[in-house]
């Protein structure tokens, strides 16, 4: 994660240097958009991290079981009986298609979507745009470049991680 921040701040530094040769309000717009974008991404990351940790804490298994029975083949919780693989596949497919399952999945992961930091990032983004427009300081180019720094940093981070492997 630290490498992501290094890449993001490096790209932001390039944008700051570019802003000296650009329009009057480019720097203000790009930096406010960068901060808003960073808050949104950090909020999403933190929210989904909490969902994964919560879900993984529900599935505490013995370490020996993980070594001996990685795929839970010898579980005594549920007997399959005389069902064929095709019947089991069809049952699981039906479970996935049900609207109930989709709604249940939404409520399980809604904590990540409605995380406070993510909502604060969206609120900050909205307020910044409205204030900049109202004060006549809005520069669409600078704002869009500032918003693009974080996704571009994530893409570069992913590419660099892929190259290391």
C-alpha positions in Angstrom: 0.0 0.0 0.0 2.9 2.3 0.7 4.1 2.0 -2.9 0.6 3.1 -4.1 1.0 6.4 -2.1 4.5 6.9 -3.4 3.2 6.6 -7.0 0.2 8.8 -6.2 2.3 11.6 -4.6 4.8 11.4 -7.5 2.1 11.9 -10.0 0.6 14.7 -7.9 4.0 16.4 -7.8 4.1 16.2 -11.6 0.7 17.8 -11.8 1.8 20.6 -9.4 4.9 21.3 -11.5 2.6 21.4 -14.6 0.3 23.8 -12.8 3.0 26.5 -12.8 2.6 26.6 -16.6 -1.1 26.4 -16.7 -4.1 28.5 -16.0 -4.7 30.5 -12.8 -6.9 28.1 -10.9 -5.5 24.8 -12.2 -3.5 24.0 -9.0 -6.4 24.7 -6.7 -8.8 22.5 -8.7 -6.4 19.7 -9.2 -5.4 19.5 -5.5 -9.0 19.6 -4.2 -10.0 16.9 -6.7 -7.0 14.8 -5.8 -7.9 15.0 -2.1 -11.6 14.1 -2.8 -10.6 11.2 -5.0 -8.1 9.9 -2.4 -10.8 10.1 0.4 -13.3 8.2 -1.8 -10.8 5.4 -2.6 -9.5 5.1 0.9 -13.1 4.9 2.2 -13.9 2.2 -0.3 -10.7 0.3 0.6 -11.4 0.6 4.3 -15.0 -0.4 4.0 -14.3 -3.5 1.9 -11.5 -4.4 4.2 -13.9 -4.4 7.1 -16.4 -6.6 5.2 -13.7 -9.1 4.4 -12.4 -9.2 8.0 -15.9 -9.6 9.4 -16.7 -12.4 7.0 -13.3 -14.2 7.7 -13.9 -14.0 11.4 -17.1 -15.9 10.9 -15.2 -18.8 9.3 -12.7 -19.6 12.0 -11.4 -23.0 11.4 -8.8 -25.0 13.1 -5.3 -24.7 11.6 -4.9 -28.5 11.5 -8.2 -28.7 9.5 -6.8 -26.1 7.0 -3.7 -28.2 6.5 -5.4 -31.6 6.3 -8.7 -30.7 4.7 -8.2 -27.5 2.7 -11.3 -27.8 0.7 -13.6 -29.0 3.5 -14.1 -32.4 1.8 -14.5 -34.3 5.0 -16.9 -32.0 6.8 -19.6 -33.6 8.8 -21.9 -30.6 8.7 -23.9 -31.7 5.6 -24.3 -35.1 3.9 -24.6 -35.1 0.2 -26.2 -38.5 0.0 -27.1 -39.9 -3.4 -27.1 -36.6 -5.3 -25.2 -36.4 -8.5 -22.8 -33.6 -9.2 -25.2 -32.3 -11.8 -28.0 -32.0 -9.2 -25.7 -30.2 -6.8 -24.6 -27.8 -9.5 -28.2 -27.0 -10.4 -29.1 -26.3 -6.8 -26.1 -24.0 -6.3 -26.9 -22.2 -9.6 -30.5 -21.7 -8.5 -29.3 -20.2 -5.2 -27.1 -17.7 -7.0 -29.9 -16.7 -9.3 -32.5 -16.0 -6.7 -33.3 -12.4 -6.0 -33.3 -13.1 -2.3 -29.6 -14.1 -2.5 -28.8 -10.9 -4.4 -30.6 -8.7 -1.9 -28.9 -10.6 1.0 -25.5 -10.1 -0.7 -26.3 -6.4 -1.0 -27.0 -6.0 2.7 -23.9 -8.0 3.6 -21.6 -5.7 1.6 -23.6 -2.4 2.0 -21.3 -1.6 5.0 -18.5 -1.1 2.5 -20.6 1.1 0.2 -21.9 3.3 3.0 -18.6 3.6 4.9 -18.3 6.9 6.6 -15.0 7.9 5.0 -16.3 7.1 1.6 -19.4 9.1 2.1 -17.3 12.0 3.5 -15.2 11.8 0.3 -18.3 12.1 -1.9 -19.7 14.9 0.2 -16.3 16.7 0.1 -16.3 16.3 -3.7 -19.8 17.6 -4.1 -19.2 20.6 -1.9 -15.9 21.5 -3.5 -17.4 21.4 -7.0 -20.4 23.6 -5.9 -18.2 26.1 -4.1 -15.7 26.4 -6.9 -18.4 26.9 -9.4 -20.2 29.5 -7.2 -17.0 31.5 -6.6 -16.1 31.3 -10.3 -12.9 29.4 -9.6 -13.8 26.1 -11.3 -11.3 24.8 -13.9 -12.7 21.7 -15.5 -9.3 20.5 -16.9 -7.5 20.9 -13.6 -10.3 19.2 -11.8 -10.5 16.2 -14.1 -6.7 15.8 -14.0 -6.8 15.9 -10.2 -9.5 13.2 -10.2 -7.5 11.0 -12.6 -4.4 10.9 -10.4 -5.7 8.2 -8.0 -7.1 5.8 -10.6 -3.9 6.2 -12.7 -1.8 5.5 -9.6 -3.8 2.4 -8.9 -3.3 1.2 -12.5 0.4 1.9 -12.3 0.7 0.2 -8.9 -1.1 -2.9 -10.3 1.2 -3.0 -13.3 4.3 -2.7 -11.2 3.1 -5.4 -8.8 2.4 -7.7 -11.8 5.9 -7.1 -13.2 7.5 -8.1 -9.8 5.9 -11.6 -10.0 
